[in-house]
Amino acid sequence: MIYLFALLAIVLRLLPHAPNFAPMGALALWAGMSGDKRKTWVPIAAVFLTDTFLGMYPGFIWVYLSYLLIFFTGYLTKQASGLTRHLGAPIAGASIFYLVSNFGVWVGGSMYPATPGGLTQCYVAALPFFRNTLASDALYVNAFILVNKIFVMLKNHRLELKFR
C-alpha cells in the first residue's frame, strides 16, 4: 500500500493545490505508522521526485529532515489508537514540519534578522501555511488509514471465502 500512497501523494503534489495542502507529511507519517523502518526512504524519495519537477529550493535539507522526523513520529505512534492516532499524530507531524522547515528559512535566509525576534517573525509569518499543513496531514493520514483498513478487510474476506 505504501507505494500506492506514495504515487498518489506524488500526483497530488504535482497538481494545483492550496499552499502546503499536499499529502507529503501524511505519507511520511503513515509510512512510519506502518512499522517498517526500511520504508524511511519512500516519503523522502516522493518529495525529491516532486521537487525535481517543481524545482529545488534553498533550505530543502530542512524540509527533508522534517519528513524524516515525521516518519519516526509515525513509527513511535504505530501502536496508538483513537484520538492519538487520528488527530494527535497529524498535529505532531504538522508541528514538526512547521518548526523545522521555518527554522531552516530563518537560519538559511535573509528574509528575517538573525535574532530571536527574527525567528519569531518567521514563525508568525508561516502560521497560514501551518493551518494548511495541519488540515492536509489530518485529512490525508486518516484517508490512508481508512483505505488501508478497507484493503485489509477485503483481502481477509477474499481469503476467508477461498478457504470455505
QUIDAMO-V962347 format. One record per pair of residues at least 12 apart in sequence whose ideal C-beta (glycine too) atoms are under 6 Angstrom apart, sorted by the first residue. I is the first residue (numbers start at 0). J is the second residue. D is the distance in Angstrom with one decimal. If there is no record, write none. Layout:
I/J/D  I/J/D
//
This chain:
0/147/5.2  1/30/5.6  1/38/5.7  1/41/5.6  4/26/5.8  4/143/5.4  5/41/5.3  5/45/4.7  8/22/4.3  8/23/5.8  8/26/4.3  8/45/5.4  9/45/5.3  9/48/6.0  9/49/5.6  12/49/4.6  13/49/5.9  17/131/5.5  18/128/5.8  18/131/6.0  19/128/4.4  19/131/4.1  19/132/4.5  20/131/4.5  20/135/4.4  22/139/3.9  23/46/5.4  24/69/5.6  24/92/5.0  24/96/5.4  24/136/4.6  25/136/5.0  25/139/3.4  25/140/4.0  26/42/4.7  27/42/3.8  27/66/4.5  27/69/4.1  27/70/4.6  28/69/5.4  28/73/4.1  28/88/5.8  28/92/4.5  28/140/5.1  29/140/5.4  29/143/4.3  30/42/5.3  30/70/5.7  31/70/4.2  31/71/6.0  31/73/2.4  31/74/3.9  32/73/4.3  32/77/4.8  34/77/4.7  39/70/5.5  42/66/5.2  43/63/5.9  43/66/6.0  46/66/5.9  57/107/5.9  58/103/4.2  58/104/6.0  58/107/4.6  61/99/5.7  61/100/5.3  61/103/2.6  62/100/5.2  64/99/5.8  65/95/5.5  65/96/4.6  65/99/3.9  65/100/5.3  68/95/5.0  69/92/4.4  69/95/5.4  72/91/5.2  72/92/5.7  76/88/4.6  85/141/5.6  89/136/4.1  89/137/4.2  89/140/5.1  92/136/5.1  93/132/4.5  93/133/4.1  93/136/4.6  96/132/5.6  97/129/4.5  101/121/5.3  101/122/5.6  101/125/4.7  104/121/5.7  105/118/5.0  105/121/4.3
//
